């Protein structure tokens, strides 16, 4: 892998090395902070779902993100850093997105994911009111959507 790496963005074409770099960088807390984009979050989520399934990803992702945040100088507070509802929402929606693609190579699935509406940072606002999604309660623990069901 090259030492120079462009931050992953929406619509990017992903290869196996990119997926590995992001997931391993998250785990080791070595991924440069500018590379921890929304697209990188989605890529790590897809890789973790592929590796552990939904239950395992939901168990692992919170501590991975919290530890990464702390290692890169981001506090996990009631107003910044880790957000439980957003994390679980995306894991669940990505799991649904990936289900019909389970026989495709992971990099192809991630490329499709990054070209989908899920790659929009505002995607959860189709399911949540702004007040609910950005509440302290939703940051601390799972809050179900208040606009439409997650499994629509």
Buried (B, 14 or more C-beta within 10 A) or exposed (E): EEEEBEBBEBEBEBBEEBBBBBBBBBBEEEBEEEBBBBBBBBBBBBBBBBEBEBEEBBEBBBEBBBBBBBBBEBEBEEEEBBBBBBBBBBBBBBBBBBEEBEEEEBBEBBBBBBEBEBBEEEBBEEBBEEEBBBBEEBBEEEBEBEEEEBEE
